[in-house]
Each structure stands twice: as structure tokens, then as C-alpha cells.
Amino acid sequence: MKIDVLTLFPEMFDGVFHASILGKAKEKGIVSPQAINFRAYSGNKHNTVDDYPYGGGGGMVLKPEPVFAAVEDLKLDEHVKPRVILLCPQGEQFTQQKAEELAKEKHLVLICGHYEGYDERIREHLVTDELSIGDYVLTGGEIPAMVLIDSIVRLLPGVLGNETSAVTDSYSTGLLEHPHYTRPSEFRGWEVPDVLISGHHANIEVWRREQSLLRTLQRRPDLLKSAALSDKERKWLAARSKQEPNKADK
């Protein structure tokens, strides 16, 4: 996968592109990320990329020319059109399902904004997606871009050491993930559940599924409305919700 990030602060991505899982994916040739300063596409001697908004008001607005020029340059000689993603608080909320969708693409272009916002023509005529990582405002789109890149790249084949890790993550199944334990089996008097050290894999899977359902009920009951559940699981949840009404209401 090719990932191009248009930003005014490309140095912010140095550590992200070379460390941890993303760094290893780059070394393996699974992903090719780069951060590009779109100020280089300003087309004026002062390299300005922003201007005052028409109609007045506070703040500055990113001009369309440098952003269009940068994206169009990246799209040259390509048979597959990239997904061009605008990072902004007005966009669709980014989810695990969206990450899985974008992980199937060959080329992503992420646009990181600053100042008051973007010229509306960028939204209307250039981008394919507008995404937000939450209902809050940051100083720029760089950190949201890092979030997207990390969540997408880890889904690519060959990136994670255990290929089942991404499949069983929270939200991938529509539920929160079950609890995990490792050695020692007893720590400060707290013991690992017997079923996990029983060696009975069928029982372990049942326990993990029930714990996943229970944790979702307790922490994110809203997710259960759209989760793929069997009739038996819905009855089990109904019984548990009566036992733990306070937790379910949180």
C-alpha cells in the first residue's frame, strides 16, 4: 500500500513511519508511506497556503491551489485512483469497519488541515472521504492521520506476527474483546480463570465469547444493537443484564 500524507509539518511523521509495527511493515515493503509538505505546491514566492476568508471572520483558510496541485501530482501515471481523505472534525466518524474498508485500497492520500479550515472547493471537488477521529477539535490533521495510518496498516497481510490478532480485536467482531491473561497463573493472590489453563479449547472459546458479550454489555451496550448475535446469546445477555443493571446502564 502507498500512503501519502499532505501536511505542513512532515517532520511530525518521522518517528511514526520508522518505529514499531509501521516501521517493520515499511522495512518488509508492505507499505510505502511518505509525508509531503504541500507548501512546496503554493505557486507563489512567499509559499503561502492560506488566506483570509471571504465574508470576513476570524482565522485563515487553506487555499485550494496548493492542495489540488499536490494531489494531482501524486495521481500522475496511476491506473488506480487513490482514496483522497480529508481529516476534519466535520467528517464521518472513523471506525474499525472503515479501517477494514480502507485496508483494501492500494493508495491513500491523507490531507492534514490547519488554521480555520479548508476552502470548500477542496471538499466538493477533490476528496473522496472526510473522516474525523472524534467529537473534538485538534490543532491540525496530523495526529488524526497517524491514527488512521496505524489502524489501517496493522490490518494488511503480513504486518502482524499473529494473523488472527486483528480479526479478534475489539470492534472487529462488533463487540469488545474478551479479557487476556498470561504468566504467572497466580499474582498477588489473583488467579487466572481455570478454564484458560484447562487445555479444553472448545470451553475456552465459549468462555471468551461470553466474556466478550459481558464486557460489551457492561461498557458499550450500544454496540449490541448492531452486533450479529444468536438467539441463545441474546437470551443469555438478557439474563445477565438483569443481574448487573447498574453496569449495563453505564
C-alpha positions in Angstrom: 0.0 0.0 0.0 1.1 3.5 -0.8 0.2 6.2 1.7 0.9 9.9 1.0 0.3 12.5 3.7 -0.1 16.1 2.7 1.0 18.2 5.7 2.7 21.5 6.6 4.7 19.6 9.3 6.2 16.5 7.7 8.8 16.1 10.5 6.0 15.0 12.8 5.8 11.7 10.9 9.5 10.8 11.2 9.1 8.6 14.3 5.7 7.2 13.3 7.0 5.9 9.9 10.1 4.3 11.3 9.1 2.8 14.7 7.1 -0.2 15.9 4.8 -2.1 13.7 4.6 0.5 11.0 8.4 0.7 10.8 8.6 -3.1 10.3 5.9 -3.0 7.7 7.9 -0.4 5.8 11.0 -2.5 6.0 9.2 -5.5 4.6 7.9 -3.4 1.7 4.3 -4.0 2.7 3.6 -0.2 2.9 5.3 2.8 1.4 4.4 5.9 3.5 5.7 9.5 2.9 4.9 12.9 4.3 4.8 15.7 1.8 4.9 19.4 2.6 2.2 20.8 0.3 3.7 24.3 0.9 6.0 23.3 -2.0 3.0 23.5 -4.3 1.9 27.0 -3.3 3.0 28.5 -6.6 3.9 31.9 -5.1 7.2 33.4 -4.0 6.1 33.6 -0.3 5.0 30.0 -0.2 1.7 31.0 1.4 -1.0 28.3 1.5 -3.7 30.2 3.4 -5.7 33.4 3.1 -8.4 35.4 4.8 -12.0 34.0 4.4 -14.4 35.8 2.0 -17.1 37.5 4.0 -14.8 38.2 7.0 -14.4 36.3 10.2 -11.6 35.1 12.3 -8.9 32.7 11.3 -7.3 31.8 8.0 -8.5 29.3 5.4 -6.3 26.8 3.4 -6.2 27.8 -0.3 -7.4 25.3 -2.9 -4.4 25.7 -5.4 -1.6 24.0 -3.4 -3.8 21.1 -2.2 -5.2 20.4 -5.7 -1.7 20.7 -7.2 -0.2 18.3 -4.7 -2.9 15.7 -5.0 -2.9 15.8 -8.8 0.8 15.4 -8.8 0.5 12.3 -6.7 -2.1 10.9 -9.0 0.0 11.2 -12.2 0.8 7.9 -14.1 -1.5 5.9 -11.9 -4.1 3.4 -13.2 -5.8 3.1 -9.8 -7.4 6.3 -8.4 -6.4 6.8 -4.8 -8.8 7.4 -1.9 -8.2 11.1 -1.0 -9.1 11.6 2.6 -9.7 14.9 4.3 -9.1 14.9 8.1 -11.6 17.2 9.7 -14.0 17.4 12.7 -17.0 17.6 10.4 -16.2 14.2 8.7 -17.7 10.8 9.2 -16.5 9.2 12.4 -13.7 6.8 11.9 -14.4 3.2 12.9 -12.8 -0.2 12.8 -15.1 -1.0 9.9 -13.8 2.0 8.0 -10.2 0.9 8.7 -11.0 -2.5 7.3 -12.5 -0.9 4.2 -9.5 1.4 3.6 -7.1 -1.5 4.2 -8.2 -2.9 0.8 -7.0 0.1 -1.1 -3.7 0.4 -3.0 -3.2 4.1 -2.5 -4.3 6.5 0.2 -3.8 10.3 0.2 -4.4 12.0 3.6 -4.8 15.7 3.8 -4.0 17.4 7.1 -5.6 20.8 7.6 -4.7 23.7 9.8 -6.0 27.2 10.6 -9.7 27.8 10.4 -10.5 25.2 7.8 -10.4 24.3 4.1 -11.6 26.1 1.1 -15.0 24.4 0.4 -13.9 23.5 -3.2 -11.4 21.1 -1.8 -14.3 19.2 -0.1 -16.6 19.4 -3.1 -14.3 18.6 -6.0 -11.1 16.8 -4.7 -11.6 14.4 -1.8 -13.4 11.1 -1.7 -13.8 10.8 2.0 -14.0 13.2 5.0 -13.1 11.5 8.3 -13.0 12.5 12.0 -11.5 10.6 14.9 -13.9 12.0 17.4 -16.1 14.9 18.5 -13.3 17.3 19.5 -11.0 19.7 17.7 -7.2 19.4 17.4 -4.7 21.9 16.1 -4.2 20.0 12.9 -4.9 16.8 11.0 -1.5 15.2 11.6 -2.4 13.2 14.7 -5.7 12.0 13.2 -3.7 11.0 10.1 -1.3 9.0 12.3 -4.3 7.3 14.0 -5.7 6.3 10.6 -2.4 5.0 9.3 -1.7 2.9 12.3 -5.1 1.3 12.4 -5.1 0.6 8.7 -1.6 -0.7 8.2 -1.9 -3.3 11.1 -4.7 -4.9 9.1 -2.5 -5.5 6.0 -1.5 -9.1 5.4 2.0 -9.9 6.8 2.1 -6.9 9.2 1.2 -8.5 12.5 3.1 -11.6 13.7 -0.2 -13.3 14.5 -2.7 -13.0 11.6 -5.6 -13.7 14.0 -4.8 -10.7 16.2 -6.6 -8.1 14.0 -9.5 -10.4 13.4 -10.3 -10.7 17.2 -9.7 -7.1 18.2 -12.3 -5.1 19.9 -14.8 -3.7 17.3 -13.7 -6.1 14.6 -16.4 -8.5 15.6 -18.8 -5.8 16.6 -18.1 -6.5 20.3 -15.4 -5.5 22.8 -12.6 -8.1 23.1 -12.5 -10.6 25.9 -10.0 -10.3 28.8 -6.5 -11.6 28.4 -4.1 -13.3 30.9 -0.5 -14.5 30.8 2.0 -16.0 33.2 2.2 -16.2 36.2 -1.0 -18.1 36.8 -1.2 -16.5 40.2 -0.1 -13.0 41.0 -0.6 -11.3 44.4 -3.4 -13.8 45.1 -5.2 -13.1 41.9 -5.5 -16.2 39.8 -6.1 -16.8 36.1 -9.6 -18.4 35.4 -9.3 -22.1 35.5 -10.9 -22.6 32.0 -7.9 -20.8 30.4 -5.4 -23.3 31.8 -7.6 -26.3 31.3 -6.4 -27.1 27.8 -10.0 -27.6 26.7 -10.1 -25.3 23.6 -13.8 -25.6 23.0 -14.6 -24.5 26.5 -12.1 -21.7 26.2 -13.8 -20.3 23.1 -17.2 -20.4 24.8 -15.7 -18.5 27.8 -14.1 -15.9 25.6 -17.3 -15.3 23.7 -19.3 -15.0 26.9 -16.7 -12.6 28.3 -16.8 -10.5 25.1 -20.5 -10.3 25.3 -20.5 -9.4 29.0 -17.8 -6.8 28.6 -19.7 -5.2 25.8 -22.9 -5.2 27.9 -21.1 -3.6 30.8 -19.1 -1.0 28.9 -20.6 -0.4 25.4 -24.2 -1.8 25.4 -24.9 0.4 22.4 -22.8 -1.9 20.3 -25.1 -4.9 21.0 -27.9 -3.3 18.9 -26.0 -4.0 15.6 -23.9 -7.0 16.7 -24.5 -10.3 15.0 -25.9 -12.4 17.9 -27.6 -15.7 18.0 -31.0 -16.1 19.8 -29.2 -18.1 22.5 -26.7 -15.2 23.1 -29.5 -12.6 23.2 -31.3 -14.6 25.9 -28.0 -15.0 27.8 -27.4 -11.3 27.7 -31.0 -10.5 28.8 -30.4 -12.7 31.8 -27.1 -11.1 32.6 -28.4 -7.6 32.2 -31.0 -8.3 34.9 -28.1 -9.5 37.2 -26.0 -6.4 36.6 -28.4 -3.5 35.9 -26.1 -0.8 37.2 -23.1 -1.8 35.0 -25.3 -2.2 31.9 -26.6 1.3 32.4 -23.2 2.9 32.4 
